[in-house]
Amino acid sequence: MAFRKLPRRYGAFVTPFFLSLLMTCVVSAISVLKTQGFGPEALAAWPTAWLVSWVVAFPVLLLMLPLVRRLTGLVVEG
């Protein structure tokens, strides 16, 4: 079974999509565990915390990515 890839032009959306999924997963888990400790309540609260974080993070990444690329260009030779 072959996986059909998206065209290259979608990379500007796919990269922040995956980055926001992974980063919000880790950060929301750390935040929930720090405030509630490790237990059933924290495990139950984490998916909602992650979803809210991701809903905010993905559009913010899409908006901020051009600025981040320019700032990177200022400090990295290329």
C-alpha positions in Angstrom: 0.0 0.0 0.0 1.6 3.2 -1.1 1.1 6.5 0.7 0.2 9.4 -1.6 2.1 12.5 -0.7 0.8 16.1 -0.8 2.3 18.5 -3.3 5.2 20.6 -2.0 3.1 23.8 -1.8 1.3 22.4 1.2 4.5 22.3 3.2 3.9 25.8 4.6 0.8 24.4 6.3 1.9 20.8 7.1 5.1 21.8 9.0 3.3 24.2 11.5 0.5 21.6 11.8 2.8 18.8 13.0 4.9 21.2 15.0 1.9 22.6 16.8 0.5 19.1 17.5 3.8 17.9 19.0 4.6 21.0 21.0 1.2 21.5 22.5 1.1 17.9 23.4 4.3 18.1 25.4 3.7 21.6 26.9 0.1 20.9 28.0 1.1 17.5 29.5 3.8 19.3 31.6 1.4 22.0 32.6 -1.3 19.6 33.7 1.0 17.3 35.5 2.7 20.3 37.3 -0.6 21.7 38.5 -2.5 18.4 39.2 0.2 15.9 39.8 0.2 12.5 38.1 -3.1 10.7 38.6 -6.4 9.9 37.0 -7.6 13.5 37.2 -4.6 14.8 35.3 -4.9 12.1 32.7 -8.6 13.0 32.2 -7.9 16.7 32.0 -4.9 16.6 29.6 -6.8 15.9 26.3 -9.0 19.0 26.8 -5.9 21.1 27.8 -4.1 19.8 24.7 -7.0 20.6 22.4 -7.4 24.1 23.6 -3.6 24.7 23.3 -3.5 23.3 19.8 -6.5 25.4 18.6 -4.6 28.5 19.7 -1.1 27.4 18.7 -1.8 26.3 15.1 -3.1 29.6 13.8 -0.5 31.5 15.8 2.2 29.4 14.1 0.7 30.1 10.7 0.7 33.8 11.3 4.2 34.0 13.0 6.1 31.7 10.7 7.0 34.5 8.2 8.4 36.6 11.0 10.3 33.7 12.5 11.8 33.0 9.1 13.0 36.6 8.7 14.4 36.7 12.2 16.2 33.4 11.5 17.6 34.9 8.3 19.1 37.8 10.3 21.1 35.5 12.6 21.9 32.6 10.3 24.3 32.7 7.4 22.7 31.6 4.2 
